[in-house]
Amino acid sequence: MNDPHALPAVAPLFNGGQPSYETGALRLALGLASDKPFNLGALLSDRLCVQGHGDRLALVWENHSGLRKDFTFDDLRRYSDVWAATLADLGIVAGDRVCLFLDRVPDLYFAFLGILKLGAVAQPLFSQFMADALEVRLADADTRAVITTARHVEKVRSARVRLPGLSWVILTDVKPGAAPVLGKGETAINAETAPPRAFTPLAANDDTPSLLHYTSGTTGRPKGAQHVHGSVLSQFATTRHVLDLRPEDVYWCTADPGWVTGTSYGIIGPWAVGATQAVFEAGFSAPRWYEFIARHRVTVFYTAPTAIRMLMKAPPPAAEQLVSLRHMCSVGEPLNPAAVLWAERVMGRPFYDTYWQTETGAIMIANVPGLPIKPGSMGKPVPGIEAAILDAQTHQPVTKPGAPGLLAFRPPWPSMFRGYFKAEQTYQSKFVGAYYLTGDRGSVDSDGYYWFVGRDDDVINTAGHLVGPFEVESALLRHPAVAESAAVSKPDPTFGEVVKSFIVLRPGYAGSDELRLDIMNFVRKHLSPLAMPHAIDFVDKLPKTRSGKILRRMLRAQEWGEPVGDLSSLDD
């Protein structure tokens, strides 16, 4: 059904495709005055109510057992107010980091909006992190409160012992009338049954901190990318222009909000547009995914290449299961041409690949409706974004079509991250001259299409999730049998790439299948299933430079069948 109050099309909101967003036009489309403050949490909920859309369906939530709950935009407004007021009662103030350590339950979305309304900083973390990985990120962020459930609270309690600044642990899955066993500094809330609370959102500006998303690097601790309330301008524009999402759509983004796709396009983008989004709190199952699309008449689908490859392995869907779908996009890692062609043949439409990062906050390069797809290409820069391929030595743009180089973007844009938390030097190192360096390598052809070549560092992209080798290696070194370790990516037909570890054992230990399995499970328990090595080689020594730095690129090249490059610094 067409909405008489539908928002204007996005294309005219850009300055003729020039490298700057027409922020005034975007603000106007969102109902924001150009010179007045706003609050992102209120924009995604209260604004729709003020515009007369409070009874429009905002969230259709379903879990693995088939339980379904529907929430309107007025529900979002009321429940997020409860969260904002409750956090304020606990002493949480603007700027404090509040961690969302939750599965995709409804309270994740209500609390997310409530944190923003308060002016605090939402810190979403992947709920499958184990205590060690959780602790590192909470300690780095000086997190004041963690919102979680009984399923994950023991991991939080384990980490909290060494986190004196963590004031509150808040449980969300409290049944009415139940009296949970709570420790010191713990409380419980059920926003759906709590009395309504009136709350006046913080008046924020474009640069007011909103989210802290953690991304992994090659060395050191994970880095917290700081985002701001004004990022919604980019996310709104690209949701309309790239995902082609409209208020009358039912949208499904399969990304977990513990990762940036799950917030930028699993919360902010669709609700900025005013669309209904469907959330399926269950693991992958091709038959159940197809049934979910059919049952909720999903019209726009955003998922990852890993999931697409898993769908390709499964029996094809029935034609009637996909009649509602009109647009499908991919995110998280390069989409191989076979997946594009398979989707056209089996699903009746192609997947449109998109490229962006935690740091960019929004889609930067994409295949968009109306643009012919070159299977395997990332597409072209979205209007308002200037991309370039830079020479690795001079950092000047490469002019020869097809020549590989460093993929870069010219700042600023509204959703660009504003820093790495407590790591200003690392943040500044991402900018050279007039460009932001993505850390990826790519090329651009004579038609202006961009192609992904590879990463310029050692970060492992497994199933679209970034895993830092340093973090895996640190976990490995805690195992009593491990003396030295190196973690690199290994090609995998389903996940694109997985973690492989090379391990030097301590004296008294011998490599065996039993020890290999024990080490794998050790990492799984301390970090997450994604970080677990899928393969382990026991070696006598690791390749190192004369200064003692492990040559991961040499190990990775061997796994991928690539040239190892200059080894003049290799220690004999």
N, C-alpha and C positions, 0 to 999 in steps of 0.2 A: 504494500500500500504506500503510495506517495505521501510524503509529509508536507503539508502546506507551509510549514515553517522550516523547510530544509535550508541548510546553510548554502551559501554561494559556492560555485565551482572553484577549485583551487588554482587552476592555470592562470587566470587573470591576476591572482594575488602576487605573482612574481614580477619583478621589474624586467620584463622582456627577456628573461633567461640570463640576465647579467649576474655577475658574481656577488650579489648582495640580496638578502631577503627584503622585501617591502614589508617591514615589520608593522608599519601603520595599517596596511590593508589586512594583514593577518589578525591584528588586534581587533579591527573592526568586525571581521568575520566571526571572531569569538565573542563579540559583544563587550569588548574591553575599551575603555577610553584610553587614548594614546598617552595621556600624561598623568594617569592615576594608578595607584598601586593595585595589586590583585593578589590572590592566593591560589596556588595551583590546586590544593585540595578542594577548595570551594568552587573553583572553576569547573571541576569534573563532577560536581554533585549539585551544590546550591544553585549554580548558574542555570542549569537545565530546569530546575524547579521554578525559578523566577521567570523564566521564559515560557512557562506554562506546560512543561514536559515532565513534571514530577511523576506522573503515573505511567510514563513510558518504561518499558522493560529495559533494565540496564544490565542485569546479570542473570544468566540461567546456569545454575551450578548443579552438577551431578557427580556422585562419587562412584567408586568401583562396585558397590552393591546395588546401585540403581536408585538410591535416594536422590530426589530432586528438590531444589529450592529455587524460587524465583524472587528477584529483588528489583524494585523500581528505583528510579533516580531519587525519589523521595526517601526510600529506604536507605540509600547510600548517604543522603544528607543526615538523616536522624542517627544512624548507627555510627557514622564517623564523628558526629558531634559528641556522642557518648564517649568514644575513645579519646577525643581531644580533651574533654573535660576531666576524664579519669586520669589521664597522664598529667594534666596540670595539678590535680589534687595530690599526686605523688611527688610533686616538686620538679617535674620535668619542665624545662624552659626552652625558649627559642635557642636553636643552635646545638642543643644536646643531641647526641646520636642515640637512636632507638632502633634496635635490631629486630627484624622480622625473621624469626627462625621457625618457619611454618611450612607445612605442605599447602597445597592449593585449596585451602578451606576458605569459606566466605569471610571470616574475620581477618584474613590476610589483607583483603581488599578494603574492608572498613577501616582497619587500623592504619593502613597505608595513608588513606585520605585524612584520617584524624591526626596523624603525626604531622602531616604537611599543614593542616589547619592551625595547629599549635605553633608552627614555625620551627619545630624540631626537624632533625635530619633523619630520614628513613634509611636504614642500612639493611637491605634485603640480603639474606644469605641462603644458599642452597641447603635445604633441610637434610640432605644426605651426608653433609659434612659430619665427620666424627669430632670428638672433643678437642683433639689437638689442632685440627684445621680451624675449628670454631674459635678456640682460644687466641690463636695468632691474630685473627681479624678483629676480635673484640678488644684485644689489648692495643692493637695499633690505632683503633678508632677512639679509644677512651670511652667506650660505650656506657651509657648511663642505665639503660634498661633493655631487657630482652623479652620479646613477646613470643611465646611458644605453646606447646601442648604437652599433655602427659606422655605422649609417645617420644618426645625429644628432650624432656626436661632433665633427665639424668645426665645427658651430655653437657647441658648448660651448667648444671650443678658441679660437675666434675671440673669444668673450666673455671668456674667462678671462684674456686678456692684461691687462685692466683690473680684475681682481678678485683683489687680493693675498690676501684672506682665504679664497679657495676652495682648500682644501688637497688635495682628491682628486677625480679623475674616474674613475669605476668603470664598466667595460664588462661587460655581462652576456652578450652573444651570442658567447661563446668556445666553439668546438667542442673536444671532448676531443682532446688531443694537439696542438692548434694553438698556435702561438707568436705572438700578436698583437704588432704594433709599438706599443710604449707609450712615451709621453714621460715627462718628470719629473712626479711627482705623479699618475701614472696607474697603475691596476692592473686586474685582470680577475678575474671570479668566475663559476663555473657552479655554482649551488646544487644542481642536480639530480645532479651528478657529484662534488661535493666531499664529503670525509669528514664524517660526522655530527659535530655540535658540540653539547655540552651548554651551555645558557644559562639563567640564572635571571633572569626578567623584572624590571624595575624595579617596585617597589611604588608605584603611582601613586594619586592621589586624584581626586575629581571635577573639580578645578580644575587638574590637571597638564596643561600644553600638549601637544597631540597633533598637530594639523594647522595649516598656514598656507596658506589658500586665497586667491589673488589675484583681486580683482574690480576692474573699471574704474570710474572716476569721471569727472565732467565736467571737472574741472580737476586739474592736478598729476599725480603719478605714480600707477600702479595701487596699490591698497591691499591689504595682507595681513591678512585676517580670521583672528584667532587662535581656534582651537577647542580643546577639552579632552577628556580621556578620558571624563568623565561625560556627554558628549553622547550616548553609546550608549543612555542611558535613553530619550531622545526618539526616536531612530532605531529602536530595537527596538519601542517602542510603536506608532509610526506604520506601521512595516513590517507589523505584525500587523493593526492596526486599519484602515488605509487601503488598503495594497496587498493585504491579506488573505492574506499569505504564511504558509505552514505548512511544517514540516520536510519533509513528503513532496513538496513542490512542486519543479518545475524552473522557474527564474526567469530571464528575460532582460531586463536593463536596457541599452539601447543607448547610454547616455551614456559619454563618455570620462572616466576618472578624473582627467584634468587639470582638470575642472570638478567642482563640489561634488556634483552628482547622482551622478556616477560613483564618489564615495567614500561618501557617506552612504547611498546605496541601490544602489550597484554593488559595495560591499565590506562595509560595516559592518552595515547592516540585515539583509540576507539571511543572513549568517553568524552574526549574533547570534541569529537565529531557528533556525539549523541547517539551512537549505534548501540545495539544490543550485543553483548559478547557472551559466548558460551564457554564454560570451563568444565573440563572433564578431569576429575581428580582420580586418575587411574593410570596404570602403566600401559605400555604399547601392546596393542592387539589389533591386527588389521581388521578382522571381522567386526570388532566392537567399535573401532574408529569409523568404519563405513556406516555402521548402524547409528552411531552418534550424529554423524553428518545428516543422515536421512531423518532421524527422529526430531532434530531441532531445526531442520531445514536451513542448514548453514549455507550462506551465500559466498562468503569470502574466507579462505583458508590459508593460514600462514604457518609453515612448518620448516623442518630442517632436512638437509639432504640425507642424513642418516635415516630418518624416519621414512623418507621417500624410497631409499634403497631397500628398507625392510618391507615396505608395501609392495615393491617390485617382486620380492621373493614369495609373497603370499598369493593365494588364489585371488583372481580379479573380482572387483565388486559387481553386484548386479546393477544394470543400467539405471533402474529406478532409484537406487540409493544415492545417485549423484545428480538428480535432476535439478536440485536447488542451487548447486554450485555454479558460479559465474566467473570467479577469479581465484587464482591460486598463486602464492608466492613462496619463495624459499629464502632461508637466512642461516648464517652461522658458519658456513664453510663453502668452498666452491661447489657448484652444482654441475655434475658431469653431464655431457651431452646426451648420454644414453637415458638419463632420467627425464630429460625434457621430451625426448622422442617417445619414451614409454608413456608418459602422462598424456600426450596428445592422442596416442593410440588407444590406451586403456581407459583414461578418465575423461577423454573428449575435449581436453584443453591443456595447454602447457603450463608448467610452473615458470613463473617469472623470477629470476634470481635477483637478489639484492645484496649490496655490500655496504657494511658500516662496522663500527667498533664500539666497545664500551666507551672509549674516549670521545667519539664523535657524537654520541647520544641519539643520533637519528640516521636514517638511510642517506647515503651520500652518492652512491652509484647504483643504478637499477635498470632493469628492463621494465618498461612501463606500458600500460595499455596503449595501443596504437603504434608502438615502436616494434618493427620487425625483430624477432629474436634470432640471434646467432647462437645456437646451442654451445654452451661452454663459456660464453662471454658473460661478464658481470653487467654489461649494458653501458649506459652513458651517465655522466653526472646529472643529478637532478637539477632542475632550474634553481638558480641561486647559489650553486656550488661550483667552484673552480677547482678542477683536479689537474694534476700534472704527473708526468713520469720524469724523475730527476736522475741525472748522472750520479753514481755513487761517490765519485771523487770530488767533482766540482759543485754538486748540488744545483746545477743549472738544468733547465728543462731539456729533455731529449727530443730532438726534432724528427728523427728517422722513424717512420711507422714500423711497428713491430719490435723495435729495439727495447730490451728489458731495462728496467731501472727501478728506483725507489718510488713507490706510490705515495703521493703527497697531496695535501689540500691547502688552499690559501685561506687563512682565517681572516675575519671571524665569521661564525654562523651562530644562531641563537642557542643551539643545543651543545655547543663545544664545551668540553669539561673545563673547569676553571682551575684545576690543580690536582696534584696527588697529595692526599692528606699527609702532612708532616714530611713531605719529600719535595720541596721546592726545586732543588737542583735537578732531580730526576725529571720533573715536569718541564723545566726550561730546556733540558736536553732533547725534548721532542720537537723543538722548533729550531729551524735553520733558515736564516734569511727571512724570506717572506712566506715560508711554508711550515705546515705541521707535517711531520714524518710519521707515517702510519706504522712503520716497522715491517711492512709487506712490500714485496716486489711485484711489479706488473708490467704491462705493455699496453699501448694503444694503437689500434690499426688505422688505416687511412680513412675509414668511415667514422672514426671517433669512438668506436667501441673499446672498452677496457677489458683486459684479460688478466687473470690472476696467475702469477708465476710461482710464488712461494713466499715464505716468511723470511725476514732478514734477521731473525733471531732464533732461539732454540725452543720457543714456546710450543707446546704440543696441543694441537686442536683435535680432540677426540669427541666425536659426535656433536661438534659445534661448541663444545665447552673447552676453555683454555686451561691447561694444566702446566704449571711452572716446574721445570726440571729440578730447580733448587729445592722446592718443597718436597718432591718425591724423594730426592736424594737424602734430604735431612731425615725423613721418616725411615728410610732404609738403614741409615747409619745408627738408628736406635735399636736395630735388631742385633742381638748378641753375636751373630755369625758374620756380620758385615763389617769389613775393614774400610773399603772404599766403594763408591758407586757412581755411576753416570746414567742419566735417564735421557732417552731420545725418543723420537717418534718412529713408528714402524708402520708401513702401509697395511691397511686392512680393508677387505672388500665391502664390509658393512658399515663400519664406523669411520671410514676414510683414513684414519690413522689411530693408533693406540700407543700406549706407553710400553717401551721396552727398556729393561735395565741391564747394565753390565756391572757385575759385582766381583770384587776381590774379597775373598773370604779371610777371616782371621785364622791364625794357626790353630790347628786342632779340629777344624771343620773341613768336610769334604762335600763337594757338590753332589746333589742327588735330586731326584724328582720330588722326594718328600720334603727336602729342605726348600726347594724351589716353591712348592705349594705353600709351605709355612710362611715364607717371606712375602709372597703375594697377599695372603690373607692378613698378614701383619700390617701391610700398608693400607689395605682396604679398611681395617678396623680403626686406624689412626687418622686417615685422611678422608677418603670417600671411595666408592666403587669405581668412579671415573679415573681416579689417580692410581689405581692398582695396576702394576705391571702385568701385561698380558703375556709377556715372554721375558725370560731371564737367561742371560748367558753368564756362566762363571768363568772368569778370566784371571790370568796370572798378574796382569797389570793393565792400567788404563793409559791410553795415549795422552800425553801431556806436553805442554810447551816447556821450554827451558826455565820459565818462571814458575812452573808448577800448575798452570791452568789446564784443566781438562779440555781436550779437543773434541767437544761433542759433535761438531760439524763433521769430523772424520767418521765417527761412529754412525751418525745419521746418514751420511752419503753412502756408506756401505750398505745400510738397510734399504735405501731407495735406489741403489744401483746407479748413483750419480758420481761424477768426478769428485775426488776428495780435495782438489785444489792445492794451493801452495802449502807444503809441509816443511818449509825451511825452518820453522820455529819448533818443530817436533824434537823432543828430548830423546836422544838415542839411548 
